[in-house]
Amino acid sequence: METIGTFAKRINVTVRTLRYYDDIGILKPQSTNAQGHKLYGKEEEKILLRIQAWKFLGISLDEIKPLLDENKEHYSFTLSLQKKLLMEQKERLETMIEAVEDAEQIVEVSEGKAVEYMDILFMVVNMYRLEREQKNFLIKHFSKEWVDQLFNHSPDDRGRILKQNVIYFHKMIDAINQGKDPTSEEVQCIIKELMVDIEKMVDPSIVEQIADKIDLFEENAHLFESVIPEPIKTYSDQAVNHYYLQKK
């Protein structure tokens, strides 16, 4: 048996941690020495190692308490739940990494346009913020293959699409700053170029399926609200509306 200081040093934990575990009742030594000091032995070491293992897996101390009774059914449920949470965290981290990589590319493409690229940078980050909710919504109404086709792109395709979009928004920002009318020939050429690129990237069947369920999208418009900052959004909407009116 060991005193708290000796035990803490050997197991490589702090005395403060052991005292906290004692206070909350998750690891309470059962033996004391002649001076009344609590002693730690094999049983306490066994419990502490289990606590450390559960903590490593991301389980909170409140959740660990009932796991120390060695209920295998409880173990299985807790591990399954924790795996689900960790997978969600992994997906979130991967999305954040992609967002940072895209932000780096925006900075590179936007060299010399520091003020303008900040609007575009925040737009892209907000797109990632909404993407997960959009996927979860769409998978309830469309096939997984359909949703994957809409969202999943190879790194090369992602980079190309992002670069095209950044260039497009810089052109629109320049047009706004220069006071050009959104219906002008120059701005309409920018819109036409964008629409041609979109038609190349988007499978016509996807557009048809969205059109068939347009009421569903309108009912859940909050998930698909534009993250384009003002005044770019209003200006682009005017330019795009004019483009389609001219095509009729």
DOTI-917419 format. One line per field, with one value per residue: x, y, z of N, C-alpha, C in turn; residue number from 1; residue in one letter. Coordinates in pm, 1 decimal, decimal comma. Example, Ala and Ser with C-alpha at 12.3 -4.5 7.8 and 13.67 -1.06 7.14 Angstrom:
BEGIN
nu: (1319,0 1285,0)
nv: (-569,0 -225,0)
nw: (780,0 708,0)
cau: (1230,0 1367,0)
cav: (-450,0 -106,0)
caw: (780,0 714,0)
cu: (1320,0 1290,0)
cv: (-330,0 3,0)
cw: (780,0 787,0)
n: (1 2)
res: (a s)
This chain:
BEGIN
nu: (84,2 38,8 107,3 -75,7 93,4 321,4 198,5 78,3 304,0 427,2 233,9 210,6 27,9 -138,4 -142,2 -349,8 -540,5 -605,1 -715,3 -938,5 -1079,6 -1138,3 -1303,7 -1531,8 -1617,0 -1537,2 -1301,8 -1221,1 -1006,6 -987,0 -840,3 -641,8 -347,7 -162,1 -151,2 -379,5 -383,9 -492,5 -458,1 -324,4 -367,0 -340,6 -605,1 -701,6 -523,7 -596,8 -855,8 -796,0 -646,7 -845,2 -1014,3 -844,0 -821,0 -1084,6 -1114,5 -927,7 -1062,5 -1244,2 -1459,1 -1665,9 -1614,6 -1848,4 -1985,9 -1816,6 -1834,9 -2059,2 -1952,7 -1754,6 -1845,4 -1811,9 -2002,4 -2071,7 -2259,0 -2324,9 -2076,7 -2057,4 -2265,7 -2183,5 -1934,3 -2016,8 -2172,5 -1976,7 -1802,8 -1961,3 -1984,2 -1714,5 -1664,2 -1827,0 -1696,5 -1452,7 -1533,2 -1613,9 -1369,3 -1223,2 -1369,9 -1321,1 -1046,5 -1047,0 -1178,8 -991,6 -779,5 -902,3 -937,6 -673,3 -616,3 -787,9 -671,3 -434,2 -523,6 -642,5 -444,6 -321,4 -569,8 -671,2 -882,3 -1116,0 -1098,1 -1154,0 -1432,5 -1505,6 -1367,9 -1499,0 -1744,3 -1698,4 -1627,6 -1869,7 -2026,1 -1927,4 -2011,8 -2287,3 -2303,5 -2301,4 -2550,4 -2713,4 -2650,0 -2741,8 -3012,2 -3079,2 -3017,4 -3229,3 -3426,3 -3333,6 -3131,4 -2827,0 -2622,0 -2694,3 -2670,6 -2398,2 -2291,2 -2359,2 -2218,0 -1961,4 -1641,5 -1340,5 -1010,6 -874,0 -1083,9 -1229,7 -1047,0 -1031,1 -1297,3 -1330,4 -1136,5 -1242,0 -1481,1 -1387,8 -1251,3 -1468,8 -1626,3 -1449,7 -1446,8 -1710,9 -1712,6 -1527,8 -1674,3 -1888,7 -1753,5 -1664,2 -1894,0 -2058,7 -2348,0 -2559,1 -2687,4 -2531,9 -2333,0 -2074,0 -2087,9 -2283,1 -2147,5 -1972,2 -2154,6 -2257,2 -2030,5 -1997,5 -2234,1 -2203,1 -1987,2 -2108,6 -2305,4 -2142,5 -2042,1 -2256,9 -2474,1 -2743,0 -2958,7 -2963,4 -3047,4 -3305,0 -3423,8 -3418,3 -3588,7 -3825,4 -3887,2 -3921,5 -4088,1 -4027,0 -3769,4 -3822,8 -3973,7 -3780,9 -3602,6 -3428,8 -3206,0 -3072,0 -3009,7 -2854,5 -2508,7 -2369,3 -2220,0 -2370,7 -2293,8 -2279,5 -2449,7 -2710,0 -2645,8 -2545,6 -2774,0 -2944,3 -2802,3 -2800,4 -3077,6 -3143,1 -2991,3 -3122,5 -3372,2 -3308,7 -3249,7 -3490,1)
nv: (-120,6 231,0 575,0 870,8 1055,4 903,5 707,8 863,0 972,4 740,0 639,1 847,8 1066,3 1359,2 1462,0 1626,2 1551,8 1289,5 1344,3 1486,1 1288,4 1127,8 1298,4 1319,4 1065,6 865,4 729,8 603,8 545,4 261,6 194,3 301,3 444,5 432,3 696,0 794,4 858,4 817,4 518,3 376,1 95,8 -216,9 -250,7 11,5 106,7 -46,9 49,4 318,5 296,5 208,2 428,0 616,0 497,2 508,7 785,3 852,5 765,7 958,8 966,8 1114,9 1196,2 1168,8 987,2 774,6 669,7 473,8 278,3 147,4 -74,4 -298,6 -388,5 -552,5 -518,4 -253,2 -144,9 -205,8 -53,3 205,9 224,9 200,0 428,9 622,8 577,1 660,0 933,1 1009,2 955,2 1144,8 1370,0 1335,1 1363,9 1629,3 1756,5 1690,1 1830,5 2088,8 2104,0 2092,5 2332,0 2518,5 2465,8 2544,8 2811,5 2895,9 2871,7 3061,5 3295,3 3284,2 3299,9 3545,3 3736,8 4056,3 4165,2 4218,4 4326,2 4254,2 3971,8 3889,5 3897,4 3691,0 3482,0 3447,9 3378,1 3125,9 2977,1 2985,5 2842,2 2584,5 2555,3 2523,3 2301,5 2039,1 2019,9 2045,8 1811,3 1612,1 1665,8 1626,7 1356,2 1227,7 1248,2 1191,5 961,1 815,6 803,1 1004,9 1231,7 1217,1 1260,9 1522,1 1660,8 1545,8 1579,7 1529,9 1610,4 1763,1 1853,8 1998,7 2203,6 2328,2 2414,1 2585,7 2781,4 2887,7 2997,3 3188,7 3363,8 3445,4 3585,3 3788,5 3926,9 4017,1 4181,6 4374,3 4483,5 4597,1 4787,7 4952,3 5065,1 4951,3 4862,9 4588,2 4474,2 4526,1 4463,8 4367,1 4265,8 4073,6 3896,6 3787,9 3649,8 3467,1 3312,8 3195,6 3043,0 2860,9 2714,9 2601,7 2438,9 2250,6 2119,5 2023,5 1754,3 1710,0 1556,1 1591,3 1854,5 1824,3 1653,3 1815,9 2017,4 1872,7 1843,1 2095,2 2227,0 2111,5 2207,2 2477,1 2483,4 2429,7 2637,5 2773,2 2616,1 2643,1 2899,6 3177,6 3235,1 3436,7 3749,2 4074,6 4370,9 4196,0 3977,8 4085,8 4230,3 4025,4 3863,7 4032,4 4048,9 3779,0 3725,0 3897,2 3779,6 3533,1 3624,3 3735,4 3507,4 3385,0)
nw: (0,0 -63,6 12,6 -85,4 -218,6 -297,3 -453,8 -654,5 -783,3 -885,5 -1062,5 -1228,0 -1207,9 -1079,4 -736,6 -676,5 -868,5 -784,3 -534,3 -614,4 -756,9 -539,4 -390,5 -559,0 -557,3 -733,3 -716,9 -436,1 -180,3 34,5 254,7 537,6 698,3 1013,7 1083,7 981,0 715,0 380,8 190,8 -106,8 -315,4 -499,6 -595,3 -613,2 -804,5 -1024,9 -1071,7 -1127,5 -1365,8 -1536,4 -1536,1 -1660,2 -1910,7 -2009,5 -2012,3 -2207,7 -2431,3 -2453,1 -2279,4 -2034,0 -1682,5 -1531,6 -1688,0 -1669,7 -1412,3 -1377,6 -1540,1 -1410,9 -1284,4 -1428,9 -1612,7 -1892,6 -2094,4 -2065,8 -2125,6 -2400,9 -2513,3 -2443,2 -2575,1 -2841,2 -2868,4 -2816,4 -3028,8 -3242,7 -3179,4 -3199,5 -3468,5 -3584,5 -3492,0 -3620,7 -3887,4 -3876,2 -3818,3 -4048,8 -4236,0 -4144,4 -4193,9 -4473,8 -4520,2 -4425,3 -4601,5 -4838,8 -4776,6 -4774,0 -5044,1 -5146,7 -5047,9 -5192,9 -5462,9 -5447,0 -5430,6 -5366,5 -5339,6 -5079,5 -4914,3 -5056,4 -5067,4 -4811,8 -4772,7 -4946,3 -4832,4 -4581,6 -4679,9 -4794,9 -4565,3 -4427,2 -4603,9 -4566,6 -4305,8 -4331,6 -4492,6 -4380,5 -4249,5 -4472,2 -4617,6 -4437,2 -4442,6 -4717,1 -4757,7 -4649,2 -4832,2 -5081,6 -5276,3 -5143,2 -5329,3 -5502,7 -5338,3 -5276,9 -5528,7 -5563,2 -5364,7 -5319,9 -5437,8 -5623,0 -5494,5 -5690,1 -5853,1 -5665,6 -5605,6 -5856,0 -5896,6 -5678,4 -5737,1 -5975,1 -5877,9 -5695,2 -5865,0 -6018,9 -5826,5 -5760,1 -6000,7 -6006,2 -5780,3 -5860,6 -6070,5 -5933,0 -5776,9 -5978,9 -6060,9 -6256,5 -6443,9 -6358,0 -6571,5 -6785,5 -7082,0 -7031,5 -6767,7 -6804,7 -6964,9 -6780,4 -6619,5 -6806,0 -6858,4 -6605,2 -6587,1 -6794,0 -6696,4 -6469,6 -6586,8 -6704,0 -6483,5 -6331,7 -6320,2 -6540,7 -6451,7 -6179,3 -6152,9 -6256,1 -6063,7 -5839,2 -5926,3 -5943,4 -5677,6 -5575,0 -5396,1 -5153,9 -5109,2 -5088,5 -4855,5 -4672,6 -4681,1 -4514,7 -4483,2 -4713,9 -4762,8 -4914,3 -4872,1 -4966,4 -4929,2 -4879,6 -5073,3 -5283,2 -5326,8 -5390,4 -5621,3 -5789,8 -5807,9 -5952,9 -6190,9 -6276,2 -6298,6 -6508,0 -6707,4 -6747,3 -6829,7 -7075,8 -7213,2 -7261,5)
cau: (0,0 118,9 40,5 -123,0 206,0 402,2 115,6 61,6 431,4 453,2 135,2 223,4 -87,4 -115,7 -212,2 -475,3 -635,1 -649,9 -803,9 -1063,9 -1149,0 -1188,0 -1415,7 -1652,1 -1655,8 -1505,9 -1187,9 -1208,2 -925,2 -1059,0 -749,7 -566,0 -235,9 -177,2 -168,2 -508,8 -369,1 -548,8 -358,5 -362,4 -308,6 -365,3 -743,0 -710,6 -448,6 -680,6 -965,0 -739,3 -610,7 -969,2 -1057,3 -757,3 -853,3 -1211,2 -1091,1 -858,0 -1164,5 -1330,6 -1574,2 -1659,5 -1608,1 -1984,9 -2021,8 -1725,9 -1876,3 -2132,2 -1876,6 -1658,2 -1904,0 -1777,9 -2120,3 -2028,2 -2363,2 -2307,1 -1954,3 -2085,9 -2347,4 -2101,2 -1834,4 -2086,2 -2208,3 -1855,1 -1752,9 -2044,8 -1945,5 -1579,3 -1674,3 -1881,8 -1588,9 -1355,4 -1590,0 -1610,7 -1229,9 -1185,7 -1435,3 -1248,2 -918,7 -1078,4 -1211,3 -865,4 -706,9 -969,1 -907,6 -536,8 -620,8 -852,9 -569,6 -339,3 -589,3 -682,1 -326,3 -335,2 -707,3 -689,0 -1014,1 -1218,3 -1097,3 -1209,2 -1573,8 -1512,4 -1318,0 -1606,0 -1850,7 -1662,0 -1637,0 -2011,9 -2075,7 -1893,2 -2093,7 -2420,0 -2298,4 -2336,2 -2695,9 -2773,2 -2633,5 -2831,3 -3148,5 -3097,3 -3008,4 -3361,2 -3520,1 -3270,0 -3039,7 -2691,2 -2543,2 -2731,4 -2612,4 -2252,9 -2260,8 -2378,0 -2123,5 -1826,8 -1556,8 -1200,1 -934,4 -845,0 -1208,4 -1260,5 -958,1 -1069,1 -1425,8 -1307,8 -1063,8 -1335,1 -1576,1 -1318,1 -1229,0 -1600,0 -1667,3 -1362,5 -1494,0 -1834,0 -1675,6 -1467,1 -1781,9 -1962,0 -1667,6 -1653,4 -2026,1 -2118,9 -2484,6 -2560,1 -2740,9 -2438,6 -2278,9 -1954,7 -2129,9 -2356,0 -2046,3 -1924,1 -2261,3 -2262,3 -1913,5 -2028,2 -2341,0 -2143,9 -1908,0 -2202,0 -2368,1 -2042,8 -2015,1 -2376,8 -2548,6 -2880,2 -3055,7 -2970,0 -3132,9 -3442,5 -3475,3 -3442,6 -3709,1 -3941,9 -3916,2 -3891,8 -4165,2 -3950,6 -3657,7 -3878,0 -4015,5 -3659,8 -3514,7 -3327,8 -3085,8 -3008,2 -2997,5 -2727,0 -2408,9 -2298,2 -2240,0 -2418,0 -2395,5 -2252,1 -2566,6 -2813,2 -2592,6 -2540,2 -2912,3 -2994,6 -2732,9 -2846,9 -3217,3 -3141,4 -2935,5 -3227,3 -3476,3 -3259,0 -3245,2 -3628,1)
cav: (0,0 352,9 701,9 938,0 1116,4 797,4 644,8 959,8 982,7 615,7 622,9 967,6 1155,5 1457,2 1440,9 1702,4 1469,5 1179,0 1399,4 1520,3 1161,8 1085,8 1387,5 1292,2 927,8 773,5 649,2 628,4 442,9 198,9 168,9 414,3 404,4 467,2 841,8 829,6 894,2 717,8 437,6 327,1 -34,7 -279,6 -225,6 152,1 118,8 -107,6 143,1 437,6 263,8 203,3 567,9 678,8 439,3 567,0 927,0 857,3 745,5 1076,4 951,7 1206,6 1131,0 1131,5 866,8 667,0 612,2 346,2 180,1 79,6 -195,1 -407,9 -435,4 -562,2 -462,2 -108,8 -117,7 -213,5 63,0 326,2 225,3 227,1 570,6 702,1 563,4 747,2 1071,5 1031,0 959,3 1276,6 1466,2 1316,1 1426,8 1774,4 1799,1 1680,1 1943,3 2209,8 2102,2 2130,5 2474,6 2592,1 2451,7 2631,2 2949,5 2922,2 2889,9 3190,5 3396,9 3279,0 3350,8 3684,0 3817,7 4196,5 4209,4 4178,2 4362,2 4176,9 3827,7 3860,5 3865,0 3560,3 3386,5 3419,7 3311,0 2984,5 2915,2 2969,3 2734,1 2461,1 2549,8 2476,2 2182,4 1917,7 2019,7 2021,9 1669,2 1535,1 1688,0 1568,0 1210,2 1178,7 1260,7 1146,5 848,9 851,6 823,1 1136,7 1332,0 1212,2 1323,9 1666,8 1721,0 1487,5 1606,7 1496,9 1730,4 1845,8 1920,1 2098,2 2316,9 2398,7 2480,0 2697,2 2887,0 2952,3 3077,4 3305,1 3456,3 3500,8 3684,9 3905,5 4002,5 4085,5 4289,0 4480,7 4548,5 4680,6 4901,5 5039,7 5121,5 4896,1 4812,4 4441,8 4431,3 4566,0 4352,9 4311,5 4184,5 3958,4 3801,2 3718,4 3556,5 3359,5 3228,2 3118,2 2946,3 2755,3 2630,1 2525,9 2336,1 2145,2 2048,6 1968,4 1655,1 1757,9 1478,1 1652,3 1972,8 1775,8 1601,4 1931,3 2083,3 1789,6 1857,4 2234,8 2266,1 2063,0 2299,9 2605,2 2466,3 2424,1 2738,5 2819,5 2534,2 2671,9 3043,6 3218,1 3289,1 3543,2 3874,4 4193,7 4385,6 4104,9 3893,2 4161,2 4262,6 3900,9 3822,8 4117,2 4010,2 3645,0 3737,3 3958,0 3677,7 3434,7 3695,0 3750,1 3373,9 3341,7)
caw: (0,0 -77,1 41,3 -207,1 -290,2 -359,0 -557,8 -764,2 -854,9 -959,1 -1170,5 -1310,7 -1200,5 -973,5 -609,9 -688,5 -944,5 -699,1 -431,5 -681,7 -778,5 -407,2 -354,5 -639,1 -532,5 -842,1 -670,6 -292,5 -112,0 145,6 367,6 592,5 784,4 1155,3 1095,5 921,3 573,7 291,1 120,6 -239,9 -343,5 -630,2 -638,5 -655,2 -929,3 -1128,5 -1101,2 -1190,0 -1504,3 -1614,0 -1552,3 -1760,1 -2041,6 -2054,0 -2043,1 -2335,8 -2534,6 -2457,3 -2191,2 -1920,2 -1551,0 -1492,2 -1763,4 -1630,5 -1283,8 -1387,3 -1618,0 -1324,5 -1225,9 -1520,0 -1685,7 -2032,4 -2181,1 -2055,4 -2201,9 -2544,3 -2549,9 -2429,3 -2681,8 -2967,6 -2867,7 -2826,6 -3165,6 -3325,1 -3152,5 -3251,9 -3614,2 -3616,9 -3467,6 -3728,6 -4006,9 -3855,5 -3830,7 -4190,0 -4302,0 -4105,7 -4265,7 -4611,8 -4520,6 -4410,5 -4728,2 -4936,0 -4738,5 -4820,3 -5188,7 -5169,7 -5023,9 -5304,8 -5584,5 -5423,0 -5402,0 -5406,1 -5318,6 -4939,6 -4861,8 -5124,8 -5042,8 -4680,1 -4792,4 -5010,3 -4734,0 -4486,2 -4754,6 -4807,4 -4432,6 -4396,3 -4688,3 -4495,3 -4184,9 -4368,9 -4577,1 -4307,2 -4231,8 -4603,3 -4647,7 -4351,1 -4492,3 -4849,8 -4753,9 -4609,8 -4943,7 -5205,5 -5255,1 -5100,1 -5451,5 -5554,1 -5248,9 -5296,4 -5657,6 -5548,7 -5270,1 -5316,6 -5554,7 -5602,2 -5455,7 -5808,3 -5893,6 -5562,3 -5625,5 -5980,1 -5874,3 -5586,9 -5807,9 -6067,8 -5800,7 -5639,8 -5977,4 -6053,5 -5727,7 -5773,8 -6117,4 -5968,4 -5686,8 -5942,5 -6146,4 -5837,2 -5741,7 -6096,0 -6086,1 -6378,5 -6430,4 -6365,9 -6701,7 -6891,8 -7161,5 -6966,6 -6652,7 -6858,5 -7012,9 -6660,3 -6580,8 -6905,5 -6833,2 -6484,7 -6616,6 -6877,8 -6605,5 -6385,4 -6670,9 -6725,6 -6358,0 -6269,8 -6397,4 -6565,6 -6374,0 -6046,3 -6167,6 -6274,8 -5936,0 -5752,0 -5979,4 -5909,9 -5534,8 -5542,8 -5277,1 -5038,8 -5088,4 -5044,4 -4716,1 -4590,4 -4741,5 -4418,4 -4498,7 -4842,7 -4778,3 -4971,9 -4778,9 -5037,9 -4854,9 -4949,4 -5178,1 -5395,3 -5349,9 -5462,5 -5754,5 -5866,9 -5835,6 -6062,2 -6314,4 -6316,2 -6342,6 -6641,4 -6798,5 -6782,2 -6905,6 -7213,6 -7278,3 -7295,4)
cu: (87,8 37,9 7,6 -7,5 289,3 327,3 103,9 188,9 456,5 359,9 138,8 91,3 -58,9 -194,2 -347,8 -581,7 -691,4 -745,6 -940,3 -1146,3 -1209,1 -1311,8 -1543,2 -1693,8 -1624,7 -1386,9 -1160,3 -1127,3 -997,5 -971,7 -680,7 -451,2 -261,1 -201,2 -302,2 -501,6 -422,3 -438,4 -414,7 -289,6 -344,7 -505,1 -759,7 -636,1 -530,5 -792,4 -911,7 -703,7 -735,0 -1023,3 -976,6 -788,4 -982,3 -1193,7 -1021,6 -956,6 -1265,6 -1453,8 -1558,4 -1658,5 -1746,5 -2028,1 -1936,4 -1773,8 -1950,3 -2055,9 -1780,3 -1714,8 -1886,5 -1899,6 -2088,2 -2131,0 -2352,7 -2182,8 -1986,1 -2163,6 -2262,7 -1997,8 -1898,3 -2122,0 -2085,6 -1795,3 -1829,9 -2004,4 -1808,1 -1579,7 -1730,1 -1775,8 -1483,4 -1404,2 -1583,8 -1469,3 -1183,4 -1246,1 -1362,9 -1113,8 -940,5 -1106,4 -1085,1 -784,6 -767,9 -940,8 -767,9 -535,7 -686,4 -752,3 -472,3 -399,3 -618,7 -565,3 -344,2 -474,5 -749,3 -829,5 -1121,3 -1217,7 -1150,1 -1356,5 -1588,8 -1468,1 -1429,1 -1723,2 -1823,2 -1673,2 -1783,0 -2076,6 -2047,5 -1981,0 -2231,6 -2418,7 -2343,1 -2487,3 -2766,2 -2766,6 -2731,7 -2976,1 -3171,9 -3098,2 -3142,4 -3458,1 -3464,7 -3175,6 -2902,1 -2603,5 -2567,8 -2665,3 -2460,8 -2212,2 -2268,5 -2266,6 -1980,3 -1752,5 -1414,0 -1126,2 -905,2 -968,5 -1246,7 -1176,7 -996,3 -1198,3 -1408,7 -1239,3 -1156,0 -1431,1 -1511,3 -1294,7 -1359,7 -1639,3 -1576,5 -1406,1 -1620,3 -1804,9 -1614,1 -1574,3 -1862,8 -1881,2 -1654,9 -1788,4 -2093,0 -2257,5 -2483,9 -2615,4 -2646,4 -2379,6 -2160,4 -1992,1 -2203,7 -2260,8 -1988,5 -2025,9 -2267,5 -2148,0 -1938,1 -2129,7 -2289,8 -2063,1 -1998,5 -2265,7 -2272,5 -2027,1 -2137,0 -2449,0 -2691,8 -2984,9 -3071,3 -3062,8 -3279,0 -3502,6 -3503,0 -3570,9 -3834,5 -3983,5 -3891,4 -3966,8 -4091,2 -3837,0 -3707,7 -3921,2 -3896,3 -3555,3 -3404,2 -3197,2 -3007,0 -3000,0 -2858,5 -2634,9 -2325,5 -2324,4 -2298,1 -2299,9 -2374,4 -2375,7 -2671,9 -2769,5 -2591,1 -2679,8 -2969,9 -2932,8 -2783,2 -2990,5 -3225,6 -3090,6 -3043,3 -3342,3 -3436,2 -3258,9 -3383,6 -3664,6)
cv: (125,8 474,8 770,7 997,1 1014,6 733,8 736,5 968,2 859,5 600,7 741,2 1045,0 1255,0 1419,0 1510,8 1622,0 1357,2 1228,7 1437,3 1394,7 1108,3 1167,3 1353,6 1145,3 828,9 683,7 682,1 515,3 389,7 178,6 297,6 361,5 453,2 616,5 888,7 872,2 781,3 648,2 382,5 195,5 -85,5 -247,1 -82,5 174,9 64,9 -11,3 265,9 412,2 256,3 344,0 636,0 627,7 499,2 713,7 942,5 843,0 859,9 1067,5 1045,2 1129,1 1087,6 1002,7 747,0 595,5 479,6 238,8 99,8 -45,8 -317,2 -468,8 -434,7 -502,9 -310,8 -65,9 -105,5 -91,9 190,1 336,7 256,9 374,3 657,4 694,4 655,5 893,3 1104,5 1037,4 1093,8 1384,7 1458,1 1383,9 1578,1 1828,4 1794,7 1795,3 2073,2 2218,7 2144,6 2280,4 2559,6 2584,9 2539,2 2778,0 2988,9 2948,0 3023,0 3303,7 3402,7 3339,0 3499,5 3776,7 3960,2 4251,4 4175,8 4207,2 4273,6 4029,8 3793,8 3825,7 3724,3 3451,7 3348,0 3348,8 3161,0 2913,0 2890,0 2861,0 2599,2 2443,7 2489,8 2339,5 2055,7 1907,0 1992,1 1873,9 1584,1 1548,1 1612,8 1415,9 1149,2 1174,1 1212,8 1030,8 900,4 880,6 962,9 1246,3 1335,5 1281,2 1476,1 1731,3 1671,8 1512,1 1564,5 1624,3 1822,4 1923,7 2028,5 2223,6 2398,8 2477,3 2603,0 2813,2 2962,4 3044,7 3203,4 3409,8 3524,6 3612,1 3808,2 3991,8 4081,0 4201,3 4406,3 4557,9 4641,1 4806,3 5002,1 5099,0 5070,0 4841,0 4660,3 4387,9 4464,9 4443,2 4287,1 4219,7 4059,8 3853,0 3720,7 3612,5 3438,4 3260,7 3138,1 3008,4 2830,8 2659,2 2542,9 2412,1 2219,9 2057,2 1974,6 1874,8 1705,7 1683,9 1534,5 1773,3 1930,9 1727,4 1713,5 2002,0 2005,7 1805,0 1999,7 2281,6 2226,6 2158,3 2435,4 2599,7 2467,0 2523,2 2783,9 2740,3 2571,7 2822,0 3079,8 3274,1 3397,2 3675,9 3984,1 4289,0 4289,5 4023,2 3966,6 4190,1 4138,2 3852,1 3903,0 4076,2 3875,0 3650,1 3795,7 3857,3 3581,1 3499,0 3709,2 3616,4 3326,4 3381,7)
cw: (0,0 -34,9 -90,3 -288,0 -363,5 -474,9 -679,4 -848,7 -940,1 -1078,8 -1266,9 -1322,7 -1088,5 -847,9 -613,9 -762,1 -858,1 -590,2 -491,4 -708,0 -648,7 -369,4 -430,5 -630,8 -641,2 -808,7 -524,1 -228,7 12,3 269,6 411,8 678,0 926,3 1176,1 1036,2 776,6 485,6 211,9 -10,9 -266,4 -481,7 -683,2 -688,2 -787,5 -1046,5 -1170,4 -1174,1 -1336,2 -1591,5 -1638,9 -1662,4 -1900,9 -2096,0 -2091,0 -2177,6 -2451,3 -2538,7 -2369,7 -2071,6 -1789,0 -1502,7 -1562,3 -1721,8 -1504,1 -1298,8 -1464,2 -1531,0 -1258,9 -1315,5 -1587,7 -1834,7 -2128,8 -2182,6 -2133,7 -2350,1 -2590,9 -2548,8 -2541,6 -2816,5 -2978,9 -2886,0 -2966,7 -3258,9 -3306,3 -3211,1 -3404,1 -3660,0 -3598,8 -3577,5 -3856,1 -3996,7 -3872,0 -3976,3 -4269,0 -4270,5 -4177,9 -4410,2 -4620,4 -4510,3 -4539,8 -4835,9 -4905,6 -4785,8 -4970,6 -5224,9 -5153,0 -5141,4 -5431,5 -5570,6 -5394,5 -5454,8 -5386,4 -5175,4 -4887,2 -4922,9 -5083,6 -4904,1 -4690,1 -4849,2 -4912,9 -4635,6 -4553,6 -4763,5 -4672,7 -4395,0 -4483,2 -4622,1 -4372,0 -4215,9 -4436,6 -4504,5 -4287,5 -4363,5 -4641,3 -4567,3 -4396,0 -4623,5 -4846,7 -4711,4 -4727,5 -5077,9 -5173,5 -5212,7 -5221,4 -5507,8 -5470,9 -5264,6 -5426,0 -5646,9 -5467,1 -5283,8 -5447,5 -5521,9 -5561,4 -5573,5 -5851,9 -5793,8 -5582,7 -5747,3 -5961,0 -5785,5 -5658,2 -5902,9 -5993,0 -5744,0 -5748,9 -6016,7 -5956,0 -5730,8 -5892,4 -6083,5 -5872,7 -5763,7 -6018,2 -6055,7 -5805,4 -5855,2 -6136,4 -6211,5 -6350,1 -6442,8 -6497,5 -6817,0 -6961,1 -7092,5 -6850,0 -6699,9 -6916,1 -6895,1 -6618,2 -6677,1 -6884,8 -6711,4 -6515,3 -6702,6 -6790,9 -6519,5 -6464,6 -6697,3 -6601,7 -6303,7 -6365,9 -6416,3 -6483,4 -6232,9 -6048,9 -6179,9 -6143,2 -5837,3 -5795,2 -5942,2 -5763,9 -5487,7 -5418,9 -5149,7 -5005,7 -5038,2 -4898,9 -4620,8 -4640,2 -4647,2 -4429,6 -4623,7 -4869,9 -4830,2 -4864,5 -4847,3 -4966,2 -4943,4 -4967,4 -5296,5 -5429,7 -5433,6 -5605,7 -5843,3 -5903,7 -5951,7 -6195,2 -6365,7 -6366,2 -6482,9 -6745,8 -6842,1 -6859,3 -7052,3 -7288,5 -7320,9 -7437,9)
n: (1 2 3 4 5 6 7 8 9 10 11 12 13 14 15 16 17 18 19 20 21 22 23 24 25 26 27 28 29 30 31 32 33 34 35 36 37 38 39 40 41 42 43 44 45 46 47 48 49 50 51 52 53 54 55 56 57 58 59 60 61 62 63 64 65 66 67 68 69 70 71 72 73 74 75 76 77 78 79 80 81 82 83 84 85 86 87 88 89 90 91 92 93 94 95 96 97 98 99 100 101 102 103 104 105 106 107 108 109 110 111 112 113 114 115 116 117 118 119 120 121 122 123 124 125 126 127 128 129 130 131 132 133 134 135 136 137 138 139 140 141 142 143 144 145 146 147 148 149 150 151 152 153 154 155 156 157 158 159 160 161 162 163 164 165 166 167 168 169 170 171 172 173 174 175 176 177 178 179 180 181 182 183 184 185 186 187 188 189 190 191 192 193 194 195 196 197 198 199 200 201 202 203 204 205 206 207 208 209 210 211 212 213 214 215 216 217 218 219 220 221 222 223 224 225 226 227 228 229 230 231 232 233 234 235 236 237 238 239 240 241 242 243 244 245 246 247 248)
res: (m e t i g t f a k r i n v t v r t l r y y d d i g i l k p q s t n a q g h k l y g k e e e k i l l r i q a w k f l g i s l d e i k p l l d e n k e h y s f t l s l q k k l l m e q k e r l e t m i e a v e d a e q i v e v s e g k a v e y m d i l f m v v n m y r l e r e q k n f l i k h f s k e w v d q l f n h s p d d r g r i l k q n v i y f h k m i d a i n q g k d p t s e e v q c i i k e l m v d i e k m v d p s i v e q i a d k i d l f e e n a h l f e s v i p e p i k t y s d q a v n h y y l q k k)
